[in-house]
Amino acid sequence: MATISEALAIALQHHQAGRLDAAEQIYQRILQVEPDQPDALHFMGVLTAQLGRHQAAVDYITRAIAVRPNAAPYHLNLGLAYQASQKLDEAIASYRRALQLQPEFVEAHCNLGNALIEQGKLAEAVACYHRAIELRPDFAEARSNLGKAHLEQRKLDEAAACCRRALQLKPGLAEAHCNLGNALLEQGKLEEAVACYLRALELKPDFPEAHCNLGDAFFLLSRLDEAAACCRRALDFNPDYADAHMGLAVLELLRGDLGHGWPEYEWRWRTKQMPPRSFLQPRWDGGSLTGKTILLHAEQGLGDTIQFVRYAPLVKRLGSMVILECQKPLLPLLATCPGIDRLVAQGDVLPDFDAHAPLLSLPTILRTSLDTIPAAVPYLFAAPALVEHWREKLRTVSGYKIGISWHGQPGYGSRLARKIPLQQFASLAEIPGVRLISLQKGAPRKELAQARERFPLLELGDEVDQAAGAFMDTAAIMMNLDLVVTSDTAVGHLGGSLGAVVWIALPRPPDWRWLLDRSDSPWYPTMRLFRQKISGDWTGVFQEIQDALRKRLAIT
């Protein structure tokens, strides 16, 4: 009969060769004879982790550590099991314990960095990778992960350089090809990114992240069928991969398939970008609200809140009292929305309520289709006194008054171009009788001085939206304009919600809410959409806008 040591050696041979069933049988037989054999417990934990049974892995390795507490590899693998279960604090504690026992344990430094990245502690993660590389300069995995950390820090050149060095050291490292693809994607080098993801998948066909990221690249290249296929392929290997579900959600919503798109969009709560809110009260599932109080809560950008607050009156009609928690700057504007009984700023103490719902989940709960989008406008209103104030201010501005905004913030999960070079608006200023008025907020206003050297552009000063609150003056100004021309930004949503005439210049591909191949929007009946035919080509878009404006003004 084989000794315990001989049986362990045979089990390890099976284990390393990928014959997990055979290895597991031998480990189990060893543990029947010697229940506290630490190596058998440890390797059984490693094996069960490989099989996705992470809690069993934690239990086995914890038992091994109880017998042999100073074995650094045990703590390392316990950390891996915890990390796979998203118990990051426990994982980090395990890695740190491994390093206390073995300070030059290279893999523990690297894995600690990996866990810290997941917690968003990027500077600490970078330090871990640098220490691992200092101890082992040819550690390709650490260099690749350092590239990932730099990518999270938006240090794109450094990220790409780290990944390229990793691939010099280990050309067959699929993860490094994928990380390099991510850096190139963020740099806008889409075809190069595609090549990296394809190479990663040649090396590791069952790599869900590479499939999903390849889908992201195909989406930005407007190769939508291929993007959808990549997301589905990622889900073949990991059915609970939230980013892949979100990729499909965006594609389905963009194509107008709201019946499938809205439920998929609920996966946003399982992505790193959108941690769900935690309430004792249940989330509303569409059931009766008669006599109850519901909390609706904003969740993304200002434009999203302006767009989806339209659902508050629908919820109110179901017999409920409606509380809306929103971004503090929007309180004055949203106070004009019918159907809201009480407004609360994010971060303030919430009143009592019976159920809650995120604003962007209301289309799912209410089963919104393209035909049933609540599109009656206006549903937000400018203050009459401010409208009159700005009418007087603009009284001396003659001609056809067009408000413009050229720069918006990136939306949730978006790499889409929400900014337009300000000089593109010069083509509109060329039209006789047209006066351009800036509605732009924030840092992009610095571009105004240089632009005014090329074409006339009126700026209304720093007083806008200061005393009255965010968007309040802007809303009143819009009521005194003939047209608003804007990039995909909150200004467009504001104009649409007010029932103002708004023209939006969209990138290729556009954000999902603008759908495909149509010049109107089911969300805003007074809005017209102008789309890039070629990605990055704003000149073509503004030629169309200029032609439409000349026609509107009957100018040939």
C-alpha positions as CSV (number, residue, x, y, z in Angstrom):
1,M,0.0,0.0,0.0
2,A,1.3,3.5,-0.9
3,T,2.3,5.8,1.9
4,I,0.6,9.2,2.4
5,S,3.6,10.9,0.7
6,E,3.5,8.5,-2.3
7,A,-0.3,9.0,-2.7
8,L,0.1,12.8,-2.5
9,A,2.8,12.6,-5.2
10,I,0.5,10.6,-7.5
11,A,-2.4,12.9,-6.8
12,L,-0.3,16.0,-7.7
13,Q,0.7,14.4,-10.9
14,H,-2.9,13.9,-11.9
15,H,-3.7,17.5,-10.6
16,Q,-0.9,19.1,-12.6
17,A,-1.9,17.2,-15.7
18,G,-5.5,18.4,-15.4
19,R,-7.0,15.1,-14.4
20,L,-8.9,16.6,-11.6
21,D,-11.4,13.8,-10.9
22,A,-8.6,11.3,-10.4
23,A,-6.7,13.8,-8.2
24,E,-9.8,14.5,-6.1
25,Q,-10.4,10.8,-5.5
26,I,-6.9,10.3,-4.1
27,Y,-7.0,13.5,-1.9
28,Q,-10.3,12.3,-0.5
29,R,-8.9,8.8,0.3
30,I,-5.9,10.4,2.0
31,L,-8.3,12.5,4.1
32,Q,-10.3,9.5,5.1
33,V,-7.2,8.0,6.5
34,E,-5.7,11.2,7.9
35,P,-8.4,13.9,8.1
36,D,-5.9,16.6,9.2
37,Q,-3.3,15.9,6.6
38,P,-2.4,19.6,5.7
39,D,-1.1,19.1,2.2
40,A,-4.0,17.0,1.1
41,L,-6.4,19.7,2.6
42,H,-4.5,22.5,0.9
43,F,-4.4,20.8,-2.5
44,M,-8.0,19.8,-2.2
45,G,-8.8,23.4,-1.6
46,V,-6.8,24.4,-4.7
47,L,-8.7,21.8,-6.7
48,T,-12.1,22.8,-5.6
49,A,-11.3,26.4,-6.3
50,Q,-10.4,25.4,-9.9
51,L,-13.8,23.7,-10.1
52,G,-15.6,26.9,-9.0
53,R,-16.5,25.6,-5.5
54,H,-14.9,28.6,-3.7
55,Q,-16.5,28.2,-0.3
56,A,-15.4,24.6,-0.2
57,A,-11.9,25.8,-1.1
58,V,-11.9,28.3,1.7
59,D,-13.1,25.6,4.1
60,Y,-10.4,23.1,3.1
61,I,-7.5,25.6,3.1
62,T,-8.6,27.1,6.4
63,R,-8.4,23.5,7.9
64,A,-4.9,23.2,6.4
65,I,-3.8,26.5,8.0
66,A,-5.2,25.3,11.4
67,V,-2.7,22.4,11.2
68,R,0.2,24.3,9.6
69,P,-0.3,28.1,10.3
70,N,3.0,29.3,9.0
71,A,2.8,27.9,5.4
72,A,2.8,31.0,3.2
73,P,1.5,29.2,0.1
74,Y,-1.6,28.1,2.1
75,H,-2.4,31.7,2.9
76,L,-1.8,32.7,-0.8
77,N,-4.3,30.2,-2.1
78,L,-6.8,31.0,0.6
79,G,-6.6,34.6,-0.6
80,L,-7.3,33.4,-4.2
81,A,-10.3,31.5,-3.0
82,Y,-11.6,34.5,-1.1
83,Q,-10.9,36.8,-4.1
84,A,-12.9,34.5,-6.4
85,S,-15.8,34.8,-4.0
86,Q,-15.4,38.7,-4.1
87,K,-14.5,38.7,-0.4
88,L,-11.7,41.2,-1.0
89,D,-11.0,42.2,2.5
90,E,-10.4,38.6,3.5
91,A,-8.3,38.0,0.4
92,I,-6.1,41.0,1.1
93,A,-5.7,39.9,4.7
94,S,-4.6,36.4,3.5
95,Y,-2.1,37.8,1.0
96,R,-0.6,40.1,3.7
97,R,-0.3,37.2,6.0
98,A,1.6,35.2,3.3
99,L,4.0,38.2,3.0
100,Q,4.5,38.4,6.7
101,L,5.6,34.8,6.6
102,Q,7.6,35.1,3.4
103,P,8.4,38.8,2.5
104,E,9.9,38.0,-0.9
105,F,6.9,35.8,-2.0
106,V,6.6,37.3,-5.5
107,E,3.2,35.8,-6.3
108,A,1.7,37.1,-3.1
109,H,2.8,40.7,-4.0
110,C,1.2,40.3,-7.4
111,N,-2.0,38.8,-6.1
112,L,-2.2,41.5,-3.4
113,G,-2.0,44.0,-6.2
114,N,-4.8,42.3,-8.1
115,A,-7.1,42.5,-5.1
116,L,-6.3,46.1,-4.4
117,I,-7.1,47.0,-8.0
118,E,-10.6,45.5,-7.5
119,Q,-11.0,47.8,-4.5
120,G,-9.9,50.8,-6.5
121,K,-6.7,51.2,-4.5
122,L,-4.6,51.8,-7.5
123,A,-1.5,53.4,-6.0
124,E,-1.1,50.5,-3.5
125,A,-1.6,48.0,-6.3
126,V,1.1,49.7,-8.4
127,A,3.5,49.5,-5.5
128,C,2.8,45.8,-5.1
129,Y,3.5,45.1,-8.8
130,H,6.7,47.2,-8.7
131,R,7.9,45.1,-5.7
132,A,7.1,41.9,-7.5
133,I,9.0,43.0,-10.6
134,E,11.9,44.2,-8.4
135,L,12.1,40.7,-7.0
136,R,11.6,39.0,-10.3
137,P,12.3,41.3,-13.3
138,D,11.1,38.7,-15.9
139,F,7.7,38.3,-14.1
140,A,5.5,38.9,-17.2
141,E,2.2,38.6,-15.3
142,A,3.1,41.3,-12.9
143,R,4.1,43.6,-15.7
144,S,0.8,42.9,-17.5
145,N,-1.2,43.6,-14.3
146,L,0.8,46.8,-13.7
147,G,-0.3,47.8,-17.2
148,K,-3.9,47.2,-16.1
149,A,-3.4,49.3,-13.0
150,H,-2.0,52.2,-15.1
151,L,-5.0,51.8,-17.4
152,E,-7.3,52.3,-14.5
153,Q,-5.2,55.4,-13.6
154,R,-5.8,56.7,-17.2
155,K,-2.0,56.5,-17.8
156,L,-2.5,55.0,-21.2
157,D,1.0,55.2,-22.6
158,E,2.4,53.6,-19.5
159,A,-0.2,50.9,-19.6
160,A,0.6,50.0,-23.2
161,A,4.3,50.0,-22.5
162,C,3.9,47.6,-19.5
163,C,1.9,45.2,-21.6
164,R,4.3,45.3,-24.5
165,R,7.2,44.5,-22.1
166,A,5.2,41.6,-20.6
167,L,4.7,40.2,-24.1
168,Q,8.4,40.5,-24.9
169,L,9.0,38.3,-21.8
170,K,6.1,35.9,-22.5
171,P,4.5,36.2,-26.0
172,G,1.9,33.6,-25.2
173,L,0.4,35.5,-22.2
174,A,-3.2,35.9,-23.3
175,E,-4.0,38.3,-20.4
176,A,-1.2,40.7,-21.6
177,H,-2.6,40.7,-25.1
178,C,-6.1,41.5,-23.7
179,N,-4.7,44.3,-21.4
180,L,-2.8,45.8,-24.3
181,G,-6.0,45.7,-26.3
182,N,-7.8,47.6,-23.5
183,A,-5.1,50.3,-23.5
184,L,-5.2,50.7,-27.3
185,L,-9.0,50.8,-27.2
186,E,-8.9,53.7,-24.8
187,Q,-6.4,55.4,-27.1
188,G,-8.8,55.1,-29.9
189,K,-6.6,52.6,-31.8
190,L,-9.5,50.3,-32.5
191,E,-8.2,48.1,-35.2
192,E,-5.0,47.4,-33.2
193,A,-7.1,46.6,-30.2
194,V,-9.1,44.1,-32.2
195,A,-5.9,42.4,-33.3
196,C,-4.8,42.1,-29.6
197,Y,-8.1,40.6,-28.5
198,L,-8.1,38.1,-31.4
199,R,-4.5,37.0,-30.5
200,A,-5.6,36.6,-26.8
201,L,-8.4,34.4,-28.0
202,E,-6.2,32.3,-30.2
203,L,-4.1,31.6,-27.1
204,K,-7.1,31.2,-24.7
205,P,-10.4,30.6,-26.6
206,D,-12.4,30.4,-23.3
207,F,-11.4,33.9,-22.2
208,P,-14.7,35.7,-21.5
209,E,-13.1,39.1,-20.9
210,A,-11.3,39.0,-24.2
211,H,-14.6,38.1,-26.0
212,C,-16.4,40.9,-24.2
213,N,-13.7,43.5,-24.9
214,L,-13.5,42.5,-28.5
215,G,-17.3,43.1,-28.6
216,D,-16.7,46.6,-27.2
217,A,-14.1,47.3,-29.9
218,F,-16.5,46.0,-32.6
219,F,-19.3,48.2,-31.2
220,L,-17.1,51.3,-31.4
221,L,-16.3,50.3,-35.0
222,S,-20.1,50.1,-35.6
223,R,-19.8,46.4,-36.4
224,L,-22.8,45.7,-34.3
225,D,-23.6,42.1,-35.3
226,E,-20.1,41.0,-34.5
227,A,-20.2,42.9,-31.2
228,A,-23.4,41.1,-30.2
229,A,-21.8,37.7,-31.1
230,C,-18.8,38.5,-28.9
231,C,-21.0,39.3,-25.9
232,R,-22.9,36.1,-26.4
233,R,-19.7,34.1,-26.7
234,A,-18.4,35.6,-23.5
235,L,-21.6,34.5,-21.8
236,D,-21.1,31.0,-23.1
237,F,-18.1,30.8,-20.9
238,N,-19.4,32.9,-18.0
239,P,-23.2,33.2,-17.9
240,D,-23.0,35.7,-15.0
241,Y,-20.6,38.0,-16.7
242,A,-22.2,41.4,-16.0
243,D,-20.2,43.4,-18.5
244,A,-21.2,41.1,-21.3
245,H,-24.8,41.3,-20.3
246,M,-24.5,45.1,-20.4
247,G,-22.9,45.0,-23.8
248,L,-25.9,43.1,-25.1
249,A,-28.3,45.5,-23.3
250,V,-26.7,48.5,-25.0
251,L,-26.9,46.8,-28.4
252,E,-30.5,45.7,-28.0
253,L,-31.6,49.1,-26.7
254,L,-29.8,50.8,-29.6
255,R,-31.6,48.6,-32.1
256,G,-34.9,49.5,-30.4
257,D,-35.5,46.0,-29.0
258,L,-36.6,47.3,-25.6
259,G,-38.3,44.1,-24.6
260,H,-35.0,42.3,-24.4
261,G,-32.8,45.4,-23.7
262,W,-34.4,46.7,-20.6
263,P,-34.1,43.4,-18.6
264,E,-30.5,43.0,-19.7
265,Y,-29.8,46.6,-18.6
266,E,-30.6,45.5,-15.0
267,W,-27.2,43.8,-15.0
268,R,-25.6,47.2,-14.5
269,W,-26.0,46.7,-10.8
270,R,-23.5,43.8,-10.9
271,T,-20.8,45.8,-12.7
272,K,-18.1,47.6,-10.8
273,Q,-19.3,51.0,-12.1
274,M,-22.8,50.7,-10.6
275,P,-22.9,49.3,-7.0
276,P,-26.6,48.8,-6.1
277,R,-28.2,50.9,-3.3
278,S,-29.1,49.0,-0.2
279,F,-32.5,49.6,1.4
280,L,-34.5,47.7,4.0
281,Q,-37.6,48.4,2.0
282,P,-38.2,46.1,-1.1
283,R,-37.6,47.2,-4.6
284,W,-40.9,47.9,-6.4
285,D,-41.8,45.1,-8.8
286,G,-44.7,46.8,-10.5
287,G,-47.3,45.7,-7.9
288,S,-50.0,47.8,-6.4
289,L,-48.9,51.2,-4.9
290,T,-52.3,52.3,-3.8
291,G,-51.9,54.2,-0.5
292,K,-48.1,53.6,-0.4
293,T,-45.1,55.8,-0.6
294,I,-42.4,55.0,-3.2
295,L,-38.8,56.4,-3.3
296,L,-37.5,56.9,-6.9
297,H,-33.8,57.5,-6.9
298,A,-31.5,59.0,-9.5
299,E,-28.5,56.8,-10.4
300,Q,-26.3,58.2,-13.2
301,G,-25.7,61.6,-14.8
302,L,-27.7,64.8,-14.8
303,G,-29.0,64.1,-18.3
304,D,-30.2,60.6,-17.3
305,T,-32.2,62.1,-14.4
306,I,-33.7,64.7,-16.6
307,Q,-34.7,62.1,-19.2
308,F,-36.2,59.5,-16.9
309,V,-37.9,61.8,-14.4
310,R,-40.7,61.7,-17.0
311,Y,-41.8,58.4,-15.3
312,A,-42.7,60.1,-12.0
313,P,-46.2,61.2,-13.1
314,L,-46.9,57.6,-14.3
315,V,-46.0,56.2,-10.9
316,K,-48.0,58.9,-9.2
317,R,-51.1,57.9,-11.2
318,L,-50.8,54.4,-9.6
319,G,-52.1,55.8,-6.3
320,S,-48.8,56.4,-4.6
321,M,-47.0,59.2,-2.9
322,V,-43.8,59.8,-4.8
323,I,-40.5,60.9,-3.3
324,L,-37.6,61.6,-5.6
325,E,-34.0,61.5,-4.4
326,C,-31.8,63.3,-7.0
327,Q,-28.6,65.2,-7.5
328,K,-28.7,68.3,-5.3
329,P,-28.1,70.7,-8.2
330,L,-31.3,69.5,-9.9
331,L,-33.6,70.2,-7.0
332,P,-35.0,73.6,-8.3
333,L,-35.5,72.2,-11.9
334,L,-37.2,69.0,-10.9
335,A,-39.5,70.8,-8.5
336,T,-41.3,71.8,-11.7
337,C,-42.0,68.2,-12.6
338,P,-45.6,67.1,-12.0
339,G,-46.2,63.9,-10.1
340,I,-43.5,64.4,-7.4
341,D,-44.7,64.9,-3.9
342,R,-41.3,65.5,-2.2
343,L,-37.7,66.0,-3.4
344,V,-34.7,64.9,-1.4
345,A,-31.0,65.7,-2.3
346,Q,-28.7,62.7,-2.6
347,G,-26.9,62.3,0.7
348,D,-29.7,63.8,2.8
349,V,-31.7,61.8,5.3
350,L,-34.6,60.0,3.6
351,P,-38.1,60.1,4.8
352,D,-40.1,56.9,5.4
353,F,-41.2,55.0,2.3
354,D,-42.6,51.5,1.5
355,A,-40.8,50.6,-1.7
356,H,-38.1,52.0,-4.0
357,A,-37.0,52.0,-7.6
358,P,-34.0,53.4,-9.5
359,L,-35.1,55.8,-12.2
360,L,-33.6,53.9,-15.1
361,S,-35.3,50.7,-13.9
362,L,-38.8,52.2,-14.4
363,P,-38.9,51.3,-18.1
364,T,-38.3,47.7,-17.2
365,I,-40.9,47.7,-14.4
366,L,-43.5,49.4,-16.5
367,R,-42.6,47.3,-19.6
368,T,-41.9,50.3,-21.8
369,S,-41.8,49.7,-25.6
370,L,-41.0,52.2,-28.3
371,D,-44.7,52.8,-28.7
372,T,-45.3,53.4,-25.0
373,I,-42.5,55.8,-24.1
374,P,-44.1,58.6,-22.1
375,A,-43.1,61.4,-24.5
376,A,-45.5,64.2,-23.8
377,V,-43.6,67.5,-23.4
378,P,-43.0,69.7,-21.6
379,Y,-42.7,67.8,-18.4
380,L,-40.2,70.3,-16.9
381,F,-40.7,74.0,-17.0
382,A,-38.8,77.2,-16.9
383,A,-39.6,79.7,-14.1
384,P,-41.8,82.5,-15.6
385,A,-39.9,85.2,-13.8
386,L,-36.6,84.0,-15.2
387,V,-38.1,83.6,-18.7
388,E,-39.1,87.3,-18.6
389,H,-35.7,88.3,-17.1
390,W,-33.8,86.7,-20.0
391,R,-36.3,88.0,-22.6
392,E,-35.3,91.4,-21.5
393,K,-31.6,90.6,-21.5
394,L,-31.8,89.2,-25.0
395,R,-34.1,91.9,-26.3
396,T,-31.2,93.6,-28.1
397,V,-29.9,90.4,-29.7
398,S,-31.4,90.5,-33.2
399,G,-31.7,87.7,-35.6
400,Y,-32.3,83.9,-35.4
401,K,-31.0,83.0,-31.9
402,I,-29.3,79.6,-31.6
403,G,-28.0,78.3,-28.3
404,I,-25.1,75.9,-28.6
405,S,-23.3,73.4,-26.4
406,W,-20.4,71.4,-27.6
407,H,-19.0,69.3,-24.8
408,G,-20.7,66.8,-22.5
409,Q,-19.4,64.5,-19.8
410,P,-18.9,60.8,-20.7
411,G,-21.9,58.7,-19.7
412,Y,-22.0,55.6,-17.6
413,G,-19.8,53.0,-19.2
414,S,-19.3,55.1,-22.3
415,R,-16.3,55.8,-24.5
416,L,-18.5,57.6,-26.9
417,A,-17.4,61.1,-28.1
418,R,-19.7,63.6,-26.4
419,K,-17.7,66.6,-27.6
420,I,-17.6,68.5,-30.8
421,P,-14.7,70.8,-31.9
422,L,-16.1,74.3,-31.3
423,Q,-14.9,75.5,-34.6
424,Q,-17.5,73.3,-36.3
425,F,-20.2,75.8,-35.3
426,A,-18.5,78.4,-37.4
427,S,-20.5,77.0,-40.4
428,L,-23.7,78.0,-38.7
429,A,-22.5,81.5,-37.8
430,E,-21.8,82.0,-41.6
431,I,-25.6,82.0,-42.3
432,P,-27.0,85.5,-42.6
433,G,-29.1,86.5,-39.6
434,V,-27.9,83.7,-37.3
435,R,-26.7,84.6,-33.8
436,L,-24.9,81.9,-31.7
437,I,-25.3,82.0,-28.0
438,S,-23.2,79.7,-25.7
439,L,-25.0,77.5,-23.3
440,Q,-21.8,75.6,-22.4
441,K,-20.9,75.1,-18.8
442,G,-17.6,74.2,-17.1
443,A,-14.0,74.1,-18.4
444,P,-14.9,74.0,-22.1
445,R,-15.9,77.6,-21.8
446,K,-12.2,78.4,-22.0
447,E,-12.4,77.7,-25.7
448,L,-14.7,80.6,-26.3
449,A,-12.1,83.3,-26.5
450,Q,-10.2,81.7,-29.3
451,A,-13.4,80.8,-31.1
452,R,-14.6,84.4,-31.0
453,E,-11.6,85.3,-33.1
454,R,-13.0,83.3,-35.9
455,F,-16.8,83.8,-35.7
456,P,-19.2,85.8,-33.6
457,L,-20.4,84.0,-30.4
458,L,-22.3,85.5,-27.5
459,E,-21.5,84.5,-24.0
460,L,-24.1,85.3,-21.3
461,G,-21.7,85.5,-18.4
462,D,-21.0,83.9,-15.1
463,E,-24.4,84.7,-13.6
464,V,-26.1,81.9,-15.6
465,D,-27.5,79.1,-13.2
466,Q,-25.8,80.6,-10.2
467,A,-28.4,82.2,-8.0
468,A,-31.4,80.3,-9.3
469,G,-29.8,76.8,-9.4
470,A,-28.5,74.4,-12.0
471,F,-30.2,74.7,-15.4
472,M,-32.8,77.2,-14.2
473,D,-31.4,80.1,-16.1
474,T,-30.5,77.9,-19.0
475,A,-34.1,76.7,-19.2
476,A,-35.3,80.2,-19.2
477,I,-32.8,81.2,-21.9
478,M,-34.0,78.3,-24.1
479,M,-37.5,79.6,-23.9
480,N,-36.1,82.8,-25.6
481,L,-34.2,81.0,-28.3
482,D,-35.3,79.8,-31.8
483,L,-33.2,76.7,-31.7
484,V,-30.7,74.7,-29.6
485,V,-27.8,72.8,-31.3
486,T,-25.8,70.6,-29.1
487,S,-23.7,67.5,-28.7
488,D,-25.1,64.6,-26.7
489,T,-25.2,66.3,-23.3
490,A,-27.6,67.2,-20.5
491,V,-28.4,70.5,-22.4
492,G,-30.1,68.4,-25.1
493,H,-32.2,66.5,-22.5
494,L,-33.1,69.8,-20.8
495,G,-34.3,71.3,-24.1
496,G,-36.2,68.2,-25.0
497,S,-37.9,68.1,-21.6
498,L,-39.0,71.7,-22.0
499,G,-40.4,71.1,-25.5
500,A,-37.8,73.4,-27.1
501,V,-36.6,72.8,-30.6
502,V,-33.3,70.9,-30.2
503,W,-30.9,69.5,-32.8
504,I,-28.4,67.0,-31.6
505,A,-25.2,66.1,-33.4
506,L,-24.4,62.4,-32.7
507,P,-21.2,60.4,-33.0
508,R,-21.0,57.1,-34.7
509,P,-22.0,54.9,-33.0
510,P,-24.4,56.9,-30.8
511,D,-25.5,56.3,-27.3
512,W,-28.2,53.7,-27.0
513,R,-31.0,56.1,-26.2
514,W,-30.8,57.7,-29.7
515,L,-31.4,54.4,-31.5
516,L,-30.2,53.8,-35.1
517,D,-31.0,55.3,-38.6
518,R,-33.6,57.8,-37.6
519,S,-33.7,61.6,-37.4
520,D,-36.4,61.8,-34.7
521,S,-36.4,60.6,-31.1
522,P,-39.3,58.8,-29.4
523,W,-38.2,60.4,-26.2
524,Y,-38.4,64.0,-27.3
525,P,-40.9,64.9,-30.1
526,T,-39.3,68.4,-30.6
527,M,-35.9,67.0,-31.2
528,R,-34.0,66.2,-34.5
529,L,-31.0,64.0,-34.7
530,F,-28.0,64.5,-37.1
531,R,-25.7,61.5,-37.2
532,Q,-22.1,60.9,-38.3
533,K,-22.0,58.7,-41.4
534,I,-18.2,58.1,-40.8
535,S,-16.8,57.9,-37.3
536,G,-15.1,61.1,-36.2
537,D,-16.5,63.1,-39.2
538,W,-18.1,66.2,-37.6
539,T,-17.7,68.2,-40.8
540,G,-20.3,66.1,-42.6
541,V,-22.7,66.4,-39.7
542,F,-22.4,70.2,-39.6
543,Q,-22.9,70.4,-43.4
544,E,-26.2,68.6,-42.9
545,I,-27.1,70.9,-40.0
546,Q,-26.2,74.0,-42.0
547,D,-28.3,72.8,-45.0
548,A,-31.2,72.1,-42.7
549,L,-30.9,75.5,-41.1
550,R,-30.8,77.3,-44.4
551,K,-33.9,75.4,-45.5
552,R,-35.6,76.3,-42.1
553,L,-34.7,80.0,-42.7
554,A,-35.6,79.7,-46.4
555,I,-32.1,80.8,-47.4
556,T,-30.6,79.4,-50.6
